[in-house]
Amino acid sequence: MSTSEYYSYLLRMWQVAADDEPAWRIVLENVQTSEKHGFASLEELLVYLRQVTAHEYDKSGKGSQTEVQG
């Protein structure tokens, strides 16, 4: 597995009151590069992760399935 096919993130999440309803705020930090991305909702986080994984899908021309062991 090459480095470009592996991502490791630290996820921080907390709730805030937004228009009298709780909302999630999220920071995703790439462990390898220390690059941080902030998101105002879970949906925004998922959009970002889909973009990252779609980029990998496009590069290889195929999808991959990974078995998680632990």
ABEGO torsion letter per residue (X at the ends): XBAAABBBBBBBBBBBBBGGBBBBBBBBBBAAAGBBBBBABAAAAAAAAAAAAAAAAAAAGBBBBBBBBX
